[in-house]
Each structure stands twice: as structure tokens, then as C-alpha cells.
Amino acid sequence: MNFIDLQKQLEQITPNGNTLRKNINLRIQDVINKGKFILGPEVENLEKVLANYVGVSECIAVSSGTDALLISLMALNIGPGDEVITTSFSFISTAEAIVLTGAKPVFIDIDKDTYNIDPSKIKTALSNSTKAIIAVSLYGQPADFESINNVAKEHGLFVIEDGAQSFGSMQNNKLSCGLCDIGTTSFFPSKPFGGYGDGGACFTNDTKLAQKIRMISRHGQIKRYSHELIGLNGRLDTLQAAILLAKFEIFEKEVKLRQKVGQNYNKILNRVLKNIEPPKIKNGNTSVYAQYTVEVNNREEVQQLMLDKGIPTAVHYPSILPGQKAFEKIIDKQIEEFPIALEKSNKVLSLPMHPYIELEEQELVVSSLLKSSNKF
Ligand SMILES: *Cc1c(COP(=O)(O)O)cnc(C)c1O
């Protein structure tokens, strides 16, 4: 069994009757024939398609999800002396991007049900230096942007959604990446909307901000060899844009399949397991289940027992951000100050999850989970 299955995805039939594999090959050949490898028409085309999908006016395709965060912070003039409030439980990029600008990440604990930042903790983390909040929509479910936007408005802060795992999910009928000042996502291959390499995007309704993000992602250039700002090489490759355009044709179908798979796991868990609960999705939210994550005790042993049965699992994430050595000299907090994140980091276990997993496979995963976890 595969944890995710990108090979099965290639054999899917697309709206024009071809397999995805064929359409991707055709598009790649087309880019090679035309030779516009840097900022070819496919990049702008992808930006239009994705902005339209998310329901915002602007999309800027960039080199990765990490760069999308960094470039967004740079465009908001965040730098040395500034503080950015963010979650203690995420992939490293979220906080790494803050440090790269010279600003300081101020970590807060998470909500025990959604694993996303607990908005009620934002106020205690505020200082005169606070400029922005980065909330992550972890495992595919949007953070509580209604509350986050309210606090931000009250204190004049920018809000960024790190939507690397949540592209395609919704909050109150609005799509992830369109829920606050800037939404960012990642096209890393295993993400819900993944390409075949690194890539990412920024989304906003602010035209001026979008212009600045675009400039920064292209060496601060307004026209060739005229550099108004310090930027970086943060462009998305034309080839990657072409692949993503092909994949977008089945993306909305895949979002539905992901939700179906999530619901199937919920049903099976509710039926057979009383001691392990399905992930909780808050009212008004949908999830794309970038990960289908449950909690177990004796995680390492459970993982090994499941692996012995041929079932791969993963841990997102085994340590909390404030405990990473990389932040040792930057923050002055102890990991005990994030009790919920800390507890979750010891218990979370992600199960095999992709749009094409079969119901029988899901039954197998859960029965193996039951047998393995009951041993402890
Ligand atoms: C994957 C991920 C990123 C980074 O994306 P890259 O494209 O790999 O740079 C950032 N934040 C979160 C929450 C992620 O899951």
C-alpha cells in the first residue's frame, strides 16, 4: 500500500478524454518546442486559472511554498525589529520565512481539536513590535480566520494564511487562500495540489500588494535590468506551470474524492474503534485532508506493527517548532509553554491518504490500526 499514489493519478481520464499522463506529456513537449522556459505563457495562464478558482483578483506563481511566505512577508515590509505571531505546530517553513526576513517569530499554542492556532492566545502574544500573524491551515482544514481577522483588525496587523496543505478546502463557502490579506500555497508533489517539483503561489485581492509580490519574486524588477526593490529569484518554472495546468483539470474532482475518502475513514473509525477518534472538522469548514491524522499512544510501536502489515504511516510533526534547535538563539520560550502542541506532537499519526485509495484498503488500514493500538 502507498501512503500517497501519484502513479494512479496519472491514469485518470481528464475532460478531453485523454489520460492525465498523456496531457502532461503533450504540455511538456509543447513547452520544450516553444522554448520559453522562464515565465512562459503557461505561468500567467496558471495564475489566471488559480485566481479565478480561489475567487481573488490576484495570483502570483512562485518557486515554492516557503518562498511564497518569504516573499509575502517581504512585500509587507516585515523585517528586523518586527514580530510575527505564528503557530507552534507546523512544518519549519512557516517560522523559517519569518526569521529569514530578520523578524522574530512569536509562537503560540494550538487548538486541541483542529491543531490550528488558538485565536484566543493571540492577544497575550501581542507587543508594540507585532506586525502580522501567519496562521497555518494544518492537515487541510482552514484555521479560524474569522477570529484571527478580527483580532488583526483591532490591532492593525496583517494576516497571512499558510495554505500549503489546504488548497481546495473552504471556510464559510470561501476557498482557502482567499480568507485573509494574503494566502500562500505549495505545489510540492505530495500536497493536495502538487506538481512534479517545487512551486508555490501567493493570493490576494490587493492589486498594489500583488504588484510588489510579483516584483520581489523577480529580482525586484519592474522592467528588464531595472530593479526597484531587493528581491530574489522566486519564479515558478514554465514546465511546472504546464504540469499544474494539466493537473488542475482533475483537481476539483480530486477534492471531492479526498473528502469522500475522509468521510469513509470517519465512518470506519466510528464503527470499529471507540478509543481512536476521527479528526474534528469545525462547523463551516471543509478539509482536503492533506493528511488524515489520528492520535495514538505508543506511536512508534503502533507504526512498526502497522508497517509489518505493509501499511505505511507518517508523523506530521514529531517535534514542535519552538523546540527546534534552529530557533534556539532566536526565541526565549520553553517547549512546556506549548502544552497542547507538545502533547499532539507525541501522539499524531497520519494514515495513507490520497484520492484513489480503495475502500477495502481503508478498512485494512483501520483494522490494522485497531489491532496495533489495542496492544498498548
Ligand atoms: C509543505 C509546506 C510548506 C513549504 O512548502 P514548500 O513548497 O515545500 O516550500 C510550508 N508550510 C506548510 C504548512 C507545509 O506543509
The ligand as an SDF file (V2000), in Angstrom:
LIG
                    3D

 15 15  0  0  0  0  0  0  0  0999 V2000
    4.9160   21.9810    2.5850 C   0  0  0  0  0  0  0  0  0  0  0  0
    4.6770   23.1160    3.4810 C   0  0  0  0  0  0  0  0  0  0  0  0
    5.3570   24.3450    3.3160 C   0  0  0  0  0  0  0  0  0  0  0  0
    6.5000   24.5240    2.3680 C   0  0  0  0  0  0  0  0  0  0  0  0
    6.2310   24.3330    1.0400 O   0  0  0  0  0  0  0  0  0  0  0  0
    7.4410   24.0960    0.0170 P   0  0  0  0  0  0  0  0  0  0  0  0
    6.7840   24.2360   -1.3070 O   0  0  0  0  0  0  0  0  0  0  0  0
    7.9870   22.7340    0.2790 O   0  0  0  0  0  0  0  0  0  0  0  0
    8.4620   25.1640    0.2550 O   0  0  0  0  0  0  0  0  0  0  0  0
    5.0140   25.3930    4.1460 C   0  0  0  0  0  0  0  0  0  0  0  0
    4.0830   25.2570    5.1020 N   0  0  0  0  0  0  0  0  0  0  0  0
    3.4210   24.1080    5.3050 C   0  0  0  0  0  0  0  0  0  0  0  0
    2.3690   24.0470    6.3560 C   0  0  0  0  0  0  0  0  0  0  0  0
    3.7020   22.9940    4.5040 C   0  0  0  0  0  0  0  0  0  0  0  0
    3.0450   21.8450    4.7150 O   0  0  0  0  0  0  0  0  0  0  0  0
  1  2  1  0
  2  3  1  0
  2 14  2  0
  3  4  1  0
  3 10  2  0
  4  5  1  0
  5  6  1  0
  6  7  2  0
  6  8  1  0
  6  9  1  0
 10 11  1  0
 11 12  2  0
 12 13  1  0
 12 14  1  0
 14 15  1  0
M  END
$$$$
